[in-house]
């Protein structure tokens, strides 16, 4: 199974932005595809959608790298560990 790596940064107005290295939307484009989401769950969905659209693959993994300074919200807040909530807050 292929693993795509996404680097997450804080965008404007609290949005999260991810760049997926190793993909190109069209020939001649810079390396990497950029997408965004309001929270970590939506960002994961958007990354998966971009990879599926560009590669026609459905069996892959996504590895998100989120710097500690980036505030992360999730719809599944209760599932996050206490350590994660402390670091993200």
N, C-alpha and C positions, 0 to 999 in steps of 0.2 A: 504494500500500500504506500502510495506517495504521500509525503508530508509537505505542505506548503507553509512557509513561515511568514507571519504577518507582524510588522512592527506597528505598535499602537502609539499615537500621540494625542494630546488634548487639542481639540479644534476650538472653533469659536462657539460661544453661547452654550458651553457645556457638552457639545457633541464630541464623540470619539472618532478619530480618523485612523485608518489602517492602510499601510502600503504592503502589498503582497509581492515579494521579490520573486523573480523568475518567470513572471507572466507578462505578456504584451498584448494590449488591446488590438493593435494593428502593426503591420511591419513598418519599421522606421520609428516606432514610438520608443520613448525611453523605457528602460527596464523597470518593471513594477506596475502594478495596477492599484489605484487608490479608491477607497470606498469609505463610507461613514455611517454611523448609527448613533441614536440617542443614548443608548446604554450598551453594556457588554453583550447582552443577548441579541439585540438587533444588529450590532456590529458583526457578531458571529454569523448570523443569518445572511447578511449582506456579503461577507467574504465568501461564504459557501456558494451563494448565488453567482458571484463574479467568476469563481473558479469553474463551476459547472458550465456556465455560459461560454467561457473561453476555451475549455478543454474537452467538453462532452464527457467528462469523467464524473462518476457519482461515488466511487469508492476511494476516498482520500481523507487525510487528517489535516487539521489546522493547528498550528502552534502559534499562539499569540504571545508576543513579548510586550509587557506593559511596564513602563518605568514606574518606580515607587511614587514619584511625584504626581502621577496622573490620577485624578479622582475617578474612581470607577463605580458606576451605579449598575445594579442588576435587578431585573424583575424577580429573580429568585434569591432575594436578599437573605432569606432565612436559611438557605443552603450554604451560604458563605461561612467559612470558619471564623471564629472570633479573631484570630490573628490577622486574617485577610481584612476584616472589617476595621480593625484598629489601624492597619497600615494604610488602607484606602481612605479613611476619614481624615 
